[in-house]
Amino acid sequence: MENTMSDKRCVMLVDDDPSMLLTTAAILENEGYDVLTCSGGKEAIDKFHEAVFTVVLDINMSDISGLKVSEFLKLKNQYIPIIFYSGDDEREKRVDIRKHFRPHAYVVKGSDPEQLLDTVAGAVESYKNIKENMKLNETLKERNSLIEEFNQSLEDKVRQQVEEIQRTSRLKRYVSPQIAESIISSGSDKYLTNARKLLTICFSDLKGFTEASESMEPEDTITLLNEYFTEMTKIVFQYGGTLDKFMGDGILVFFGDPIMYNNHAERAVRMAIDMRDKVHELQNHWVKTGSNIGIYFGINTGYATVGNIGSEIQMNYTVIGHQVNIAHRLQMEAKPSQILIAQRTFSEIKDLVEVEEIKALKLKGINKLVDVYNVLRFKR
């Protein structure tokens, strides 16, 4: 049988009988194997390497027993086929050796050489298949690792996208979709955090709604409120306000967080004027239901605490503090269609608006008398 060098398989032959070693080596080489001969067990242990496909091993050797050598070699490579090649033909010993050492085969010396060649051929082919399977398993392991990395990366991306959607949805509860998208796309994670900031706070409420709702059907009451809040929310977002909450028929809005505007006082007042105008429009068909409803506002500028306030079960992003209370008290003192602003708010926009000054107004819960201003309109 003709073989090229690249097709040859290395067979390790171990025997301390020189004549038997040479004879057997010649038989294997004639068959096309690359034979690595060893004249003893120690030499076999030292010379064994990963290119060996099969070991033909004598059992009774002077330095180390072939049985011991097989144990050493199995520690180095548990899959290597070992063929015991021994002159001992005692059946009970062969059975005992197979039981305890699990060789690939046991061939008796002096038997037909074809038996040895067939056994070696089977062992080499078996080990070839094992190596191919090991290579396939390694490739499969690498692919599984890549798949696992891909899945992990995909999970991370999905989680990040879900978190981003949640952040965007959360932001859209308070600010316009455009502002929410702008904040998210900027990559900032400094929004909706607890802080003390300079803000302009606006409270608005409907005058006469409670009385009107007493004579209205529940469905009509809900329809009116939804219409009102829908239109007001559009205006809040138009001016970049942060919608804090709806309180019955009232609305709390603040400016200056999460987007800091240099003109947040002006934005708040312009928003209030547009909201007042829109309510005047809505009144045209509200009166058809017998409702005489107006709107009034209280606006104040000052430092307030803004952040997530509540419990683990329910959190709200809101503003608290003395300046918030002043805005609320102004709204309570306002008459229908009035937009009452505090001194600091007025100082920010005094060149832009026409106002009526109300001196020394007593606000509920505020000991000091305050000067307030009723905004009539913006100057041309």
C-alpha positions in Angstrom: 0.0 0.0 0.0 1.5 3.4 -1.0 1.3 6.3 1.4 2.7 9.9 1.2 4.5 11.3 4.3 1.5 13.5 5.0 -0.8 10.5 5.1 1.4 8.5 7.6 0.2 7.9 11.1 2.7 7.7 13.9 2.6 4.4 15.9 4.7 4.1 19.0 6.2 0.6 19.4 7.6 -0.3 22.9 9.5 -3.5 23.5 12.7 -4.3 25.5 13.5 -7.3 23.1 15.7 -5.7 20.4 15.0 -8.4 17.8 11.2 -8.3 18.4 11.3 -4.5 18.3 13.1 -4.4 14.9 10.9 -7.2 13.4 7.6 -5.6 14.5 8.8 -2.1 13.4 9.6 -3.4 10.0 6.1 -5.0 9.7 4.4 -1.7 10.6 6.7 0.5 8.4 6.0 -1.8 5.4 2.3 -1.1 6.0 3.0 2.7 5.7 3.1 3.7 9.4 5.7 6.1 10.8 7.0 4.0 13.7 8.5 5.5 16.9 10.5 2.7 18.6 11.2 2.6 22.3 13.4 0.0 24.0 11.8 0.4 27.4 9.0 1.8 29.4 10.8 4.9 30.7 11.9 5.8 27.1 8.3 5.5 26.0 7.0 7.8 28.7 9.7 10.4 27.8 9.1 10.2 24.1 5.4 10.1 24.0 3.9 13.1 22.2 0.6 14.3 20.7 1.4 13.1 17.1 1.3 9.5 18.3 -2.0 7.8 17.1 -1.5 4.4 18.7 0.8 2.6 21.2 1.8 -1.0 20.7 3.1 -1.9 24.1 4.9 -5.0 25.5 3.7 -5.9 29.0 6.8 -7.7 30.5 9.7 -5.3 30.4 12.8 -5.0 32.6 12.6 -1.4 33.6 8.9 -0.6 33.9 5.9 -2.9 33.4 3.9 -2.2 30.3 0.8 -2.0 32.5 2.4 0.9 34.5 3.5 2.6 31.3 -0.1 2.4 30.0 -1.3 4.2 33.1 1.3 7.0 32.7 0.3 7.4 29.0 -3.4 7.5 29.8 -2.7 10.3 32.2 -1.1 12.3 29.4 -3.8 11.4 26.8 -6.9 9.5 28.0 -8.0 8.8 24.5 -4.8 7.2 23.0 -5.5 3.6 21.9 -3.1 1.2 23.6 -2.5 -2.3 22.2 -0.9 -4.8 24.6 1.5 -6.9 22.5 2.6 -9.7 24.8 3.9 -13.3 24.6 1.7 -14.2 27.5 -1.2 -16.2 26.1 -2.8 -17.2 29.4 -6.5 -16.5 29.0 -7.2 -15.6 32.6 -4.4 -13.0 32.6 -5.7 -11.5 29.4 -9.2 -11.2 30.8 -7.9 -9.7 34.0 -5.8 -7.1 32.1 -8.7 -6.1 29.9 -10.9 -5.7 33.0 -8.5 -3.5 34.9 -6.6 -1.6 32.2 -9.2 -1.3 29.4 -6.7 -1.5 26.4 -7.9 -1.1 22.9 -6.8 -4.7 22.2 -4.6 -7.5 23.4 -2.5 -9.3 20.7 -0.3 -12.3 21.4 3.2 -12.2 20.0 4.0 -14.8 17.4 0.5 -14.8 16.0 -0.3 -14.0 12.4 1.2 -10.5 11.7 -2.0 -9.6 9.8 -3.8 -9.8 13.2 -1.5 -7.1 14.6 -1.8 -5.0 11.4 -5.6 -5.2 11.4 -5.7 -4.3 15.1 -3.3 -1.3 14.6 -5.4 -0.2 11.6 -8.5 -0.3 13.7 -6.9 1.6 16.6 -5.5 4.3 14.2 -8.8 4.8 12.5 -10.6 5.0 15.9 -8.2 7.6 17.2 -8.4 9.5 14.0 -12.2 9.7 14.5 -11.7 10.7 18.1 -9.4 13.6 17.1 -11.8 14.7 14.5 -14.7 14.7 17.0 -12.5 16.6 19.5 -11.8 19.2 16.9 -15.5 19.4 16.0 -16.3 19.7 19.7 -13.7 22.5 20.1 -15.1 24.3 17.1 -18.6 23.8 18.4 -17.5 25.1 21.8 -16.0 28.2 20.2 -19.2 28.8 18.2 -21.3 28.3 21.4 -19.0 30.8 23.1 -19.5 33.3 20.3 -23.3 32.6 20.4 -23.3 33.1 24.1 -21.3 36.4 23.7 -23.7 37.5 21.0 -26.7 36.6 23.1 -25.3 38.4 26.1 -24.5 41.4 23.9 -28.1 41.2 22.5 -29.5 41.0 26.0 -27.5 44.0 27.0 -28.6 46.0 24.0 -32.3 45.0 24.6 -31.9 45.9 28.3 -30.4 49.2 27.4 -33.1 49.9 24.8 -35.8 49.0 27.4 -34.2 51.2 29.9 -34.0 54.0 27.4 -37.7 53.5 26.5 -38.6 53.6 30.1 -36.5 56.7 30.7 -38.1 58.4 27.7 -41.6 57.3 28.7 -40.9 58.6 32.2 -39.7 61.9 30.9 -42.7 62.3 28.6 -44.9 62.3 31.6 -43.4 65.6 32.6 -42.0 67.3 29.5 -42.8 67.5 25.8 -41.8 64.5 23.6 -39.3 66.7 21.8 -37.5 67.7 25.0 -37.6 64.1 26.2 -36.0 62.9 23.0 -33.4 65.7 23.2 -32.4 64.8 26.7 -32.2 61.0 25.9 -30.2 61.5 22.7 -27.7 63.7 24.4 -26.8 60.7 26.6 -27.3 62.7 29.8 -28.2 60.8 32.9 -28.4 63.9 35.1 -32.1 64.5 34.6 -34.9 63.9 37.1 -32.5 64.0 40.0 -32.9 65.5 43.4 -31.6 69.0 43.6 -32.2 72.6 44.8 -32.7 74.9 41.8 -33.9 78.3 40.7 -37.3 77.7 39.2 -40.5 79.4 38.2 -43.5 77.7 39.6 -47.1 78.1 38.2 -50.3 76.9 39.8 -53.6 77.2 37.8 -57.1 76.3 38.8 -60.6 76.4 37.4 -63.0 78.8 39.0 -66.6 77.5 39.2 -65.8 74.0 38.2 -66.8 72.4 41.5 -70.2 74.1 41.4 -70.7 73.2 37.7 -69.8 69.5 38.2 -72.6 69.2 40.8 -75.2 69.6 38.1 -73.4 67.7 35.4 -73.6 64.0 34.5 -70.3 62.2 35.5 -69.6 61.5 31.8 -69.9 65.1 30.9 -67.6 66.1 33.9 -64.9 63.7 32.7 -65.3 64.8 29.1 -64.9 68.5 30.1 -61.8 67.8 32.3 -60.1 65.6 29.6 -60.7 68.4 27.0 -59.3 71.0 29.4 -56.2 69.0 30.4 -55.5 68.0 26.8 -55.4 71.6 25.6 -53.5 72.8 28.7 -50.9 70.1 28.3 -50.2 71.1 24.7 -49.5 74.7 25.8 -47.3 73.6 28.8 -45.2 71.5 26.4 -45.1 74.2 23.8 -43.3 76.5 26.3 -41.0 73.8 27.7 -42.7 73.5 31.0 -42.4 70.5 33.3 -45.9 69.1 34.1 -45.7 68.2 37.8 -49.3 67.0 38.4 -53.0 67.4 37.9 -54.8 68.2 41.2 -58.5 67.8 40.7 -59.1 70.6 38.2 -55.8 72.3 39.0 -52.4 72.0 37.4 -48.9 72.5 38.8 -46.2 73.3 36.2 -42.6 74.5 36.8 -39.8 75.8 34.5 -36.1 75.4 34.9 -35.8 71.6 35.2 -34.8 69.3 33.6 -34.0 71.9 31.0 -32.7 75.2 32.4 -34.0 78.2 30.5 -32.6 81.6 31.1 -36.0 83.1 30.4 -38.1 80.5 32.5 -40.1 83.3 34.1 -41.1 84.7 30.7 -42.0 81.2 29.5 -44.2 80.6 32.5 -46.1 83.9 32.1 -46.5 83.4 28.3 -47.8 79.9 29.0 -50.3 81.3 31.5 -51.6 83.9 29.0 -52.1 81.3 26.3 -53.8 78.9 28.7 -56.1 81.8 29.7 -56.9 82.5 26.1 -57.6 78.8 25.3 -60.0 78.6 28.3 -61.9 81.6 27.0 -62.3 79.7 23.7 -63.5 76.6 25.5 -66.0 78.6 27.5 -68.0 79.1 24.3 -69.3 75.5 24.4 -68.9 75.0 28.1 -71.7 77.6 28.7 -74.0 75.3 26.7 -73.8 72.8 29.5 -74.7 75.6 32.0 -71.1 75.9 33.2 -69.6 79.3 34.0 -66.0 78.3 34.4 -62.9 80.6 34.4 -59.2 80.1 35.1 -56.8 81.8 37.4 -53.0 81.6 38.1 -50.3 82.1 40.7 -46.7 82.3 39.5 -43.5 82.7 41.6 -39.8 82.5 40.9 -37.3 81.3 43.5 -35.2 78.4 44.8 -37.1 75.2 45.4 -36.2 71.5 45.9 -37.0 69.3 42.9 -36.8 65.6 42.8 -38.4 62.2 43.3 -40.6 62.2 46.4 -42.7 59.4 47.6 -42.2 55.7 48.6 -40.8 52.6 47.0 -44.3 51.8 45.8 -45.1 55.2 44.3 -42.8 58.0 43.4 -43.5 61.5 41.9 -41.1 64.0 40.4 -42.2 67.2 42.1 -41.2 70.5 43.6 -41.5 71.5 47.3 -40.4 74.5 49.4 -41.5 78.0 50.5 -41.4 79.5 47.0 -43.8 76.8 45.8 -46.2 77.7 48.7 -46.1 81.3 47.7 -47.1 80.4 44.1 -50.0 78.3 45.4 -51.1 81.2 47.7 -51.1 83.6 44.8 -53.3 81.3 42.8 -55.7 81.1 45.7 -55.9 84.9 45.9 -56.4 85.3 42.2 -59.8 86.1 40.6 -61.0 84.5 37.3 -58.6 85.3 34.4 -56.1 86.9 36.8 -52.4 85.9 36.5 -50.8 86.9 39.8 -47.0 87.0 39.9 -44.6 87.6 42.7 -42.0 90.4 42.9 -39.0 88.2 41.6 -41.0 87.0 38.6 -42.0 90.5 37.8 -38.4 91.7 38.0 -37.4 89.1 35.4 -40.0 90.3 32.8 -40.9 93.9 33.9 -39.9 95.4 30.5 -42.0 92.9 28.6 -45.4 93.0 30.3 -48.2 95.3 31.2 -49.4 94.7 34.8 -51.6 96.0 37.6 -49.7 96.3 40.8 -51.4 95.0 44.0 -49.6 96.3 47.0 -49.4 94.8 50.5 -51.4 91.6 49.7 -51.9 89.2 52.7 -51.3 85.7 51.5 -52.7 82.8 53.6 -49.9 81.2 55.7 -47.4 84.0 54.9 -46.7 86.4 57.7 -45.2 89.2 55.6 -47.3 91.3 53.3 -46.2 91.1 49.7 -46.5 93.2 46.6 -47.9 91.2 43.6 -48.7 92.0 40.0 -51.6 91.0 37.9 -50.4 90.4 34.3 -52.6 92.0 31.7 -50.7 91.3 28.5 -47.3 91.3 26.9 -46.2 94.5 25.3 -45.9 94.6 21.6 
